[in-house]
Amino acid sequence: MAVAALCLWAVALRLWELPHATFQLSVIPVAIAIFPLRRRRPDAALLVLAVLAGAAPVVGPVTAAAAYTVAIGTVRPRHRVRLLGGASLLIMASATATGPSLGTRRAAAYGLELGLVLAVTAVVVPGLVGTVYGQQARLLRALRERGDAAERARRSADSEARTHERSRIAAEMHDLVGHRLSLISLHAGGLELALGEAGSELREEAVLVRGATRDAMRELRQALGVLGPLGRDTGPDAFTDATGTRADVEALVAGSCDGGIAVRLEWRGPDLDMRPARVRRAVHRVVRESLTNVHRYAAASHVTVRVEHDDRTVGVTVRNGASRAPATAPRETGTGRGLPGLRERVELLGGTFEADALPSGGFQVVAAIPAEPADAVARKPAASEMAASPPDGSDDDAAALSRGPRTARAWTFALGAAALWVLMTLAIAMVYGQPRGVVQPPEPRLGMAYRELKGVFDSPAERAAATGHEPPRPAGSVGCVYPPAGTGPRPGVFALTRYCFDASHRLISIDRFTVPSVRDAPPWESP
């Protein structure tokens, strides 16, 4: 915009006599400084720029850009019409008020014409283009949001259907397999009691059968936990309104403290009750899984749970020190999917996850989760997947397709801006190209010297026509001048003016009279 305004100033200065060139040049940086204020005060910025454009037309490109951007951001149609109309009136009023500085007889009219052209090129046309573009962008955004909502509804319905199917499968497995395992365990216990007085080998076999049955029942319960109903917090969308909030994390910490583990909670920032459910659920899973690992492997250590929440991210850190008790084999080994599952859950939300041993002998889990994750985050492919799938050029094609509309839009915007610049240049040429500073000759009056009568000269034809029809010359006159005659007050006569001068060439008389016109007779008319 600054370059366009400077080019307009340079062209007007070189081709025409630009009035107040220094003032108009100094207005350009002022307009550039006002332009960024359109984001906070769009109405005031556009109106001020309209006044400046009327006084200094070289800032027209800045005003056009402001009208374009303000029209894009103005949603209410009536307010937009009033704003653009007010800016147009201000630019015309400012141009008309500064018209007398042009120095022409019709300065006010030329200023009004300049204001009309600038109102069209710097306010109306950019405002209409910005209105169309803003409505198109809002329509596309609404359609995109509607499509995203429909896609989320479809995914929610599919997830709910899968969850109910898993619940049905879990119920059938529990009823059939669980019942049989319970019978086997019951009969093994009875057999163990019946063989109490028998041989020790048979009794040990019965104990082994009962233990294997108990282990199978526990593993079955773990497997059913994956397929369990929503109420058990097992499905991907299973959560409550309190899941992941500060009260929920405090409850997890309190449960670990009741189990004999020294856990300290540090919470920085507001609560998570206003964050999306998937963020709160991820926070709950990270804290719960980390504390579960502490229960299994470092029950005698001190644990610190830190949650840091700001406008961008939710950070969760669970750190435990080295266990003070001697290392013993855990009572129940895990499935090995806890930390990898947490990593996958966090990365699907667009966050980062780290779980490493500390040099001091403890362990630390750090998760950074976006406070407002995107609707869908692509999973990062593994190195083997990247090696196995060579590039086929589809990404380049997609990039080219995305660049196509942007390139066309950029070219359209550039051509439109160039056309507006040309129109502004023509408008300035229409006004500044007019001759200025031409002093009109004064009206003849008695006492003026002959040399002061500009444009008054003697016409021999008028002198001859006045002979015999002119009034007597005034006393003291030494000569008279008969300028060209005009039309008379009625047909058949001419109006003549006579200026008589004295010996010192001073005008002493102005006489106006009429003389009859001479009619030429046709050659065949008899005398």
KOLNUZA-654355 format. One record per atom (N, C-alpha, C): residue in one letter; y, x, z. Coordinates in steps of 0.02 Angstrom, whole numbers, plus 50000, padded with zeros to 5 digits. Layout:
BEGIN
aYXZ...
//
This chain:
BEGIN
m499405004150000m500005000050000m500635004350000a500615009850039a501195014250039a501295017449971v500755019349938v500815022349871v501085017149822a500845011049826a501085005849780a501825004549791a502045004249854a502755003149868a503185008949844l502955015149855l503325020949832l503365021149755c502815019549722c502835019349648c503315014049623l503325008249656l503785002949636l504515005249646w504645008649701w505315011249714w505515016549662a505045021049645a505195026249596a505325023349527v504925018449506v505025015349440v505695011749438a505855007949490a506495004349490a507085009149492l507005014749527l507555019549530l507655023149464r507115024349427r507165028149365r507385023749306l507115017749302l507255013549244l507875009349252w508035007249314w508615003049324w509045006049379e509625003249386e510075005449439e509895001949504l509455004949544l509205001949605l509755002049658p509974996249681p510504996249733p510214998049801h510615001849838h510415003749906h509725006949906a509645012049864a508985015249857a508755018449922t509205021449958t509025024650022t508785019550072f509135013950076f508935008550123f508245005850105q508125004650041q507475001950022q506915006950034l507055013350025l506555018450040l506405018750115s506915017950157s506805018150229s506445011950255v506465006450218v506115000350240v505355001050230i505135005250183i504415005950169i504035008150231p504215013650267p503825015350327p503865010150382v504415006450385v504465001050435v503954995650420a503894993850356a503404988750337a502684991150348i502554997550334i501885000350346i501725000250420a502225001450463a502115001350536a501994994250561i502304989250529i502214982350551i501544979550527f501284982050472f500674979250441f500084979050489p499924984250529p499344983850575p499414978450628l500024976150642l500114971050694l499844964250672r499644963650608r499404957150585r498754955150620r498384959950649r497764958250683r497904954650749r498434956850784r498604953650848r499094947850840r499594948850799r500114943750787r500174942550712p499684939050682p499704938250608p500304934250584d500484928950620d501044924850597d501704928750599a501844931950655a502474935650662a502504941450612a501944945050603a501954950650556a502094948450485l501784942950463l501894940550394l502614938250385l502884934650434l503574932150426l504084937850425v503974942850468v504444948550468v504394952350401l503794953350376l503714956750312l504024952750255a503994946150260a504304941950208a505064943050208v505374943450267v506094944750270v506264951550242l505864956550258l505984963350232l505894963550156a505394959850130a505284959850057a505874956650021g506184951550050g506764948550018g507354953250017a507444957150071a508004961850073a507854968250033a507224970450033a507024976449997a506384974749957p506454972649895p505864970449857p505324975749848v505474982149861v504964987349850v504404986849901v504484983149956v503944982250005v503534976049988g503604973449928g503204967749907g502454968949911p502194974849891p501464975949897p501214975449969v501604977850017v501404977350088v501384970050109t501884966150089t501894959050106t501314955350073a501144957150012a500574953949978a499924955450014a499824961650036a499204963250073a499184959550139a499744958850173a499764955150236a499604947750225a499894944750173a499744937750158a499014936650142y498714941450106y498004940950088y497564941150151t497674946050194t497254946750254t497374941150304v498004938950312v498144933550359v497824927050335a497834925750269a497524919650243a496764919850252i496464925750249i495744926250261i495574924250332g495964926650381g495814925350450g496054918650477t496464915050440t496714908550464t496214903150444v495954899750494v495424894750481v495724887850469r496224885850508r496494879150502r496914878550438p496764873750394p497124873250330p497864871650340r498034867050385r498734865150393r499144871050418h498884874650465h499244880450491h499344885750436r498834886650394r498894891450339r499424889250289v499454882850273v499954880350226v500654881250255r500734879450319r501394880350350r501594887750352l501124892050366l501274899150371l501484902050303l501104900650251l501274903150184l501924899950158g502014893550172g502634890350151g503244893250187g503174894450252g503734897450289g503884904450265a503374908450251a503484915150224a503834914950156s503644910150114s503964909450048s504704907650055l504854902950100l505554901050111l505964906950139l505664910650184l506024916350213l506164921750160i505684923050117i505794928250067i506324926050017m506354919550000m506874917149955m507554917249989a507574915150053a508214915250088a508474922450097s508034927050113s508244933950121s508494936950056a508144935550001a508364938149936a509024935049915t509124928549929t509754925349911t510334928049953a510194929350018a510724931950062a510934938950043t510464942950019t510634949850000t510844950349927g510884944749891g511084944849821g511784947449809p512294945749851p512974948249838p513024955849836s512534959349866s512564966649863s512434969349794l512204965049747l512084967349679l512734968349641g513264964949660g513914966049629g514014962349564t513624957249549t513704953449487t514044946849503r514264943449452r514594937049461r514094931749483r513494932149458r512964927349477r512474930649525a512724934349576a512284938049621a511824933349660a512104927849685a511694923249724a511144920149681a511314918449619a510804915549575a510264920649558y510464926849544y509974931949531y509534933249593g509844933249652g509454934149713g508954928549724l509154922449709l508684916849715l508114917449666e508274919449604e507734920449555e507254925949578l507524931349605l507094936649631l506664934149688g506964930049733g506584927249788g506024922749765l506154918749714l505624914349688l505034918349660v505184923449621v504644927549592v504274931249647l504624934049695l504294937649749l503884932949793a504134926749803a503744921949842a503074920449809v503084920049743v502454918649707v501994924749708t502274930649692t501844936549685t501654939749751a502084939249803a501954942749866a501684938149920v501724931549912v501494927049965v500994921849938v501194918049888v500794912249867v500134914549835v500174918749784v499554920849749v499094924749796p499324929949833p498864933249880p498604928549933g499024923849957g498784919050007g498234914549980l498304912249918l497784908049888l497134911949878v497194918249854v496594922349846v496254923649913g496644925249964g496354926250030g496044919950058t496344914150044t496044907850067t495364906650036v495314907749970v494674906749936v494154911649962y494354917949970y493874922949993y493654921550065g494134919550108g493954917950177g493484912050182q493624906750144q493174900950144q492484902850118q492454907050066q491804909150041q491424913250092a491774917750127a491434921850178a491194917450235r491604912550257r491384908150311r490794903750290l490794901450227l490244897450202l489604901550200l489644907650174l489054911950172l488794913550242r489254914650289r489044916050357r488704909950388a488974903950374a488654897950401a487964896850370l487914898050304l487254897350272l486764902550299r487004908650310r486564913850337r486334912050408e486804909550449e486604907550517e486114901750515r486224897150469r485754891550465r485064893950443g485054898650395g484404901450375g484074905250431d484474909150470d484184912750526d483914907950579a484294902550591a484054897650640a483404894450618a483364892850553a482744889950527a482164894850533e482314901250519e481784906350524e481564907250597r482044907150643r481854907750714r481454901650737a481644895750712a481264889750731a480554890150704r480484892650642r479804893350614r479394898350653r479704904050671r479344908950710r479164906350779s479624902550809s479474899650875s478894894750871a478894890650817a478344885950810a477684889550798d477694894850757d477084898650745d476854902050809s477314904850848s477124908150910s476844903150960e477144897250963e476884892151009e476194889950988a476094889250922a475424887350899a474914892750916r475094899050906r474634904450923r474494904650998t475014903451038t474924903651110t474454898151133h474544892151107h474094886651126h473374888051103e473304891051044e472634892751021e472314898051066r472724902951087r472464907951133r472264904751199s472664900151223s472504896751286s471844892951279r471744889651222r471114885951212r470524890751211i470604896451175i470054901351172i469914904151242a470454905651280a470364908251348a470004903251392a470184896851386a469854891851427a469114891351410e468954891551345e468244891151325e467854897251350m468154903151343m467814909151366m467724909051441h468234906651477h468164906251549h467634901351570d467604895651536d467114890551555d466404892751539l466304896051482l465624897851461l465414904451490v465754909851471v465544916551492v465664917551567g466234915251591g466374916151662g465884912451706h465684906551685h465204902851725h464534906451726r464314909051670r463674912651668r463714919051711l464254922551707l464314928551748l464334926951822s464644921351839s464644919351909s463934917751933l463534914451891l462834912951910l462444919451918i462554924251872i462184930551877i462374934151942s463024934151958s463234937352020s462944933852081l462924927152079l462644923352134l461904924852144h461524924852089h460804926252094h460694933552115a461104938152092a461024945152113a461144945852188g461644942052214g461754942352286g461174939552325g460884933852300g460294931052333g459704935852330l459634939052273l459084943852267l459174949752314e459794951852323e459924957352369e459744955452440l459894949252459l459714947152527l458954946352534a458644943752481a457914942752485a457534949252488l457824954452460l457484960952460l457734965452517g458034962252567g458294966352622g457744970152659e457154966952667e456614970252701e456114973552655a456224972852591a455754975752542a455954982952529g455714985452474g455834992452458g456574993652443s456804999452460s457505001152451s457685001852377e457215003752336e457365004552264e457544997952232l457164992752249l457314986152220l457984983552246r458124984852310r458764982652338r459344986152304e459274992552291e459804996152256e459914993552185e459364991852153e459434988952085e459814982352088a459684978352139a460034971952147a460784973252159v460934978352200v461634980052213v461974982252149l461624986252107l461914988352043l462044982451997v461574977651996v461674971751953v462284967851976r462344967052043r462914963352069r463574966952055g463584973552063g464194977352049g464384977051975a463874977651931a464024977151859a464284970351841t464014965151873t464254958351860t464974957651883r465144960451942r465824960051967r466314963751921d466084969651896d466524973351850d466614969451785a466084966451761a466144962451699a466604956551709m466574953351769m467024947751782m467754950151784r467874956051815r468564958551818r468824960151748e468404963351707e468624964951639e468734958651597l468314953551611l468414947251575l469084944151594r469254944451659r469894941651680r470474945451647q470404952151642q470924955951608q470994954051535a470414953051502a470434950951432a470734943951424l470554939551472l470834932751469l471574932651484g471814937851520g472524938151534g472944938851471v472664942051420v473014942751356v473064936051320l472544931951328l472524925551293l472724919751338g472964921251399g473084916051448g473644911451429p473754906051467p474284901151453p474974903851470l475484900051453l476174902151463l476344902851537g476064898851578g476234899051649g476044905551683r475614909551653r475394915851683r475794921751656d476314920451617d476754925751591d476354930651549t475974927951502t475564932351461t475754931951388g476004926351363g476174925851292g476804929651277p476944930851212p477534934751194p478184931051209d478174924651212d478774920851226d478754917551295a478304919751339a478244916651405a478764919751452f479214915751478f479714918251525f480024912251559t480384913751612t480774908751648t481504910851645d481934906451670d482644907951670d482824913751716a482394915051766a482524920451813a482184927051794t481794927151741t481434933251722t481934938751702g481874944651733g482284950351716g482974950351749t483144945251787t483784945251822t483754949751883r484314950351917r484324954651976r483864951952030a483854945352039a483404942452089a482684943852072d482504943552008d481814944851988d481624952152001v482074956851984v481924963951997v481894965352071e482334962152110e482294963052182e481644960352210a481384954952181a480734952352204a480174957252188l480194960552129l479684965552113l479724971452161v480334973652176v480424979152223v480174977252293a480344971152314a480124968852380a479364968452384g479034966252329g478304966052329g477994972952337s478304977952304s478044984752311s478164987452382c478744985752411c478874987852480c478384984752528d478204978452517d477714975252560d477034978552553g476904981652496g476274985252486g476264992152515g476804994352548g476815000752581g477145006352541i477505004752487i477825009852446i478575009652460a478865015652468a479585016152481a479965015752415v480265009952401v480615008752338v481335007152354r481795010252317r482515008952325r482785006552257l483175001252260l483454998252199l484204999952196e484415002252137e485125003552122e485314999452061w485784994952070w485994990452015w486734991752002r486894993351940r487574994751919r487764990151861g488284986251871g488494981651819g488334974551838p488524969751795p488404962651809p487664960851802d487514954751822d486834952251818d486644951051744l485994950251732l485744949451663l485604942151646d485854937451686d485694930451674d485984927851609m486514931151582m486814928851520m486554932651459r486084937151468r485804940851412r485224937151382p485034938751318p484474935351287p483824936151327a483384931251319a482764931151358a482334937251342r482324939451280r481884945051263r482124951451296v482784952151307v483044957951343v482824957651416r482914951851447r482714951251517r481964952151526r481584949651478r480854950351483r480654957751477a480994961451432a480844968551426a481014972351490v481574970651521v481744973851585v481214972351637h480994966251641h480474964351689h479834968251677r479634968851614r479004972351599r479054979751616v479624982851601v479704990051615v479654991351690v480004987351730v479994988351803v479304986851830r479004981351808r478344979551836r477814984551818e477794986751755e477274991551735e477374998251769s478005000351777s478135006751811s477915006451884l478085001051918l477865000451988l477114999751993t476794996551945t476054996151946t475755003051940n476025007251897n475775014151891n475885018151955v476445016851988v476565020152053v476045017852103h475875011552105h475355009052150h474695012552137r474545013752075r473895016552058r473855024052071y474395027752053y474335034952051y474765038652102a475285035552129a475735039152175a475975034352229a475525031352266a475705026252315a476095029252373a476035035752386a476365038752444a477035041852426s477295040852367s477915044152346s478505039352355h479105042252353h479715038352354h479915036452283v480125030252274v480265027652207v480985025052205t481315026552150t481995024052138t482005020052073v482225013852079v482295009452021v483045008452009r483275010651950r483985010251933r484075006051870v484515000951875v484684996551818v485424997251806e485624999351746e486325000251727e486474995551668h486944991151678h487094985851629h487834986151611d487974986951545d488664986451520d488674982051459d489224982351422d489294977751365d488824979351308r488564985451305r488154987451248r487414987951264t487234991051319t486534992551332t486364990551403v485714989951413v485414988951479v484934994851490g485104999151536g484695004951550g484265003851612v483625005451606v483145004851661v482825011651672t482865014051733t482565020551751t482155019551814v481515021451810v481065021251868v480805028351878r480975031151935r480785038051949r480435038352017n479875041952018n479525043052081n479425050552092g479475052552154g479365059452170g478635061252175a478505067452192a477815069652200a477495066152259s476875064152250s476515060652303s476375065452361r476505063052423r476385067152482r475655067052502a475275062252478a474555061852496a474155065952446p473585068552465p473165072252418p472925067852362a472875071052304a472675067252244a471965064852250t471845058552241t471185055652242t471095051352179a470485049952165a470355045852106a470605038752117p470935035852069p471185029052079p470625024152086r470785018752124r470275013752136r470085010152072e470575008752031e470445005351967e470845008851913t470505011151863t470865014451808t471165009151762g471715010951730g472045006251685g471735006151617t472005001951575t471745001351506t472045006551460g472575010051481g472885015051437g473375012151388r473515005751393r473985002651346r474645000651379g474745002451442g475355000351476g475985003551448l476025010251450l476625013651425l476705012951350p476175013651309p476265012451237p476505005351222g476265000451260g476504993651250g477234992851267l477454996251321l478164996051338l478584999351284r478355005051258r478725008451206r478805003951144e478275000651125e478304996351066e478774990451078r478744987551139r479174981851154r479914983851152v480074989651181v480774991851183v481014993751114e480614997151074e480824999151008e480894993250961l480504988050971l480574982050930l481254978750942l481544979851000l482214977251015l482764981950992g482584987750964g483084992550942g483284997450995g482894998151049g483065002751103g482645009151100t482705013051152t482335019351158t481935019251223f481375022851222f480925023051280f480665030151288e480685032551350e480425039151367e480045038651432a479465042051434a479045042351494a478765049351498d479005053351546d478805060251551d478715062151624a478295067251635a478215070051701a478805074551718l478995074651782l479545078651805l479305085551827p479715090651822p479505097351845p479335097551919s479635092951958s479495092952029s478835089752047g478475087051998g477835084052010g477835076452006g478415073352000g478465066151995g478415063751923f478635057651913f478595054551847f479215050151838q479435049551776q480045045851761q479955041651698v480175035451702v480175030851645v480895028751632v481145029951572v481835028351553v481815023951491a482145018151495a482185013451438a482915011451429a483155011651367a483825009451349a483755003751299i483954997751320i483844991651280i484524988951259p484624987251195p485264984251174p485394977751211a486004976751233a486174970551268a486154964551222e486314965451159e486274960151109e485894962751049p485224962751052p484844965550996p484894961250934a484764964450878a484764960850814a484174955950812d484214951350762d483684946450757d483014949550742a483014954750703a482384958050685a482524965450675v482144969550709v482204976750703v481574979450671a481644983050616a481064985650581a480714990850624r480054990650624r479664995550662r479695002150626k479765007450666k479805014150637k479115016150612p479015017850550p478365019750525p478155026450552a477515027150561a477255033550583a477275038550527a477175044950546a477205050250496a476655049450445s476055047350470s475495046450423s475635040950373e475975035550398e476135030050351e476645032350300m477115036450321m477615038850274m477295043550222a476815047550245a476485052050197a476035048150150a475725042750176a475255039050135a475585034550085s476225033050095s476575028450049s477135032250015p477015034949956p477535038649921p478085033949898p478685036449889p479245032149867p479115029549798d479245023149790d479135019949725d479795017749693g480365019449725g481005017649695g481245010749714s480865007049756s481085000349774s481705000549818d481755005549863d482345006249904d482965007549862d482895011749810d483455013149766d483675006849729d483175002849707d483354996649673d483714991849719a483474991349781a483814986949829a484514989249843a484604995849850a485274998549862a485724997149803a485454997949743a485864996649683a486064989349680l485594984749698l485764977749697l486294976049749s486264979349808s486774978049859s487454980949840r487434986549801r488064989449780r488384985649723g487984981849686g488264978349628g488824973549645p488714968549691p489254964049708p489854967549738r489734972749778r490304976349807r490724979649753t490394982649704t490764985949650t491174980949610a490864975249593a491224970049556a491804967349596r491704966349661r492244963849703r492814968949708a492634975349712a493144980549716a493554980849651w493214980449594w493574980549530w494024974449523t493774968549543t494184962549540t494804963149584f494704965749644f495284966549689f495784971549661a495534976949632a495994982049604a496394979249545l496054975549500l496404972649444l496914967449466g496734963349515g497204958349540g497814961649573a497694966949612a498254970549643a498704973749590a498404976549537a498804979449484a499224974149448a498924968249436a499294962849403a499884960549446l499784959949512l500334958149556l500874963449556w500674969749555w501164975149554w501594974749490v501274973349433v501654972749371v502134966849374l501914961149402l502354955449408l502944956949453m502824960449508m503384962449551m503864967049514t503604971549475t504024976049436t504454972149386l504164967349353l504544963249306l505074959149342a504904956749402a505404952849439a505994957149458i505864963249480i506424967749496i506814969549433a506464970449377a506814971949314a507264966249293m507034960049305m507434954249285m508104954149321v508114956449384v508724956149423v509114962749418y508774968249431y509114974749433y509284977249364g508984974349311g509154976349244g509794973149218q510064968349256q510684965049234q511274969849246p511774969549201p512374973849211p512744971849274r512934976749313r513294975549375r513934979749376g514384977849416g515014981549424g515514980549368v515434975549323v515904974249268v516484970249295v517084973149292v517684969849317v517994965649262q518074959249274q518364954849225q519124956149220p519404955849159p520134956949152p520514951449187p521084953149215p521484948149251p521814943249202e521954937349227e522294932349187e523024934449177p523284933549115p523984935449102p524464931349146r524974934749172r525484931349212r526154934849200l526694931249212l527364933849200l527484940049242g527814944949211g527974951149245g527474956649232m526894955149202m526394960249189m526614964549130a526424970949131a526564975349076a526064974149019y526284976148959y525854974848901y525194978648907r525214984648936r524604988448942r524114985448993e524364981049036e523924977949085e523554971949057l523754969648998l523414963848968l522814966348928k522244966648961k521634968848928k521354963248884g521194964948823g520894960048778g521394955648743v522044956948750v522564952948716v522834957148658f522734954648596f522974958248538f523254953148488d523684955548442d524024951248395d523584949748335s523594943348314s523194941148256s523684939048201p523664942348143p524124940548088p524034933348065a523444930748065a523334923848042a523684918948088e523624919948153e523964915448200e524724916248195r524954922348185r525684923448177r525944919648116a525574919848060a525794916248000a525764908748010a525244906348046a525204899148058a525754896648103a526004900948147a526534898748194a527224898748162t527284902048105t527944902348074t528174895348054g528744893448077g529024886848063g528794881448110h528314882748153h528064877648199h528134879648273e528314885948285e528344888248354e529004886448385p529024885848451p529664884448485p530114890548484p530754889748500p531224895548499p530994900848549r531104907148529r530914912648574r531414913048632p531184915248689p531644915648747p532154921248737a532694920548771a533224925648766a532984932148798g533164937648766g532974944248791g532314946748766s531954942748727s531304945048701s531414949448642v531014954748637v531054959348580v530434958948537g529934955348559g529324954748519g528834949948552c528414946948510c527904942248535c527224943948505v526724942048540v526024943248520v525684936448515y525304935548460y524944929348446y524194930848447p523854929748502p523124931148503p522744925948463p522094927048451p521704922248411p521734915348442a521764910148398a521854903248419a521174900148436g521224894748473g520634890848488g520674884048457t520204879748472t520204872948445t520754868948478g521024864148441g521574860048467g521324854248506p521784850548537p521584844848577p521334838948536r521484838948469r521264833548426r521114836448358p520754832848317p520604835548250p521234836448208g521234841648167g521784843048121g522314847548149v522254850048210v522754854448239v522404860348271f522764865948280f522534871948315f522974873048376a522684875748428a523064877548489a523214884948486l523864886648489l524084893548487l524414895448553t524374901848570t524694904548630t525134910448608r525744910748635r526214916048618r526434919548682y526374926348681y526594930448737y527204934448713c527774933448745c528384936848726c528564942048779f528814947948755f528974953648799f529704955548791d529974958648844d530654961148841d530654968348818a531234971548825a531294978548802a530864983348841s530724981748904s530294986148946s529564984248941h529384980348892h528684978148880h528414974248939r528824970148970r528614965649023r528544958648995l528034955149017l527904948348993l528424943749025i528824940248981i529344935849006i529224928548988s528724927348944s528604920348924s527894919648898i527594913848918i526934911848893i527014904848867d526964904048801d527064897548769d526424895348735r526254889048745r525664886148713r525894880148672f525684879848607f525894874548563f525354873548511t525434868348472t524934866848420t525274867048352v524864868448301v525104868448232v524594864648190p524824861148139p524344857448097p523914862248056s523294860048045s522844864048004s522964862547931v522804867147886v522904866547815v522244864347783r522274858847743r521674856347710r521684858747638d521154861947618d521094864347549d520854858647505a521214857547449a521024852147403a520484854447356p520014850147336p519484852047288p519804853947221p519474858047180p519774860347117p519854854747066w519454849547068w519534844147019w520014838747041e520274839247103e520744834147126e521424835347094s521714829947068s522364830547036s522904831847088p523414835847071p523954837147119p524364830847132
//
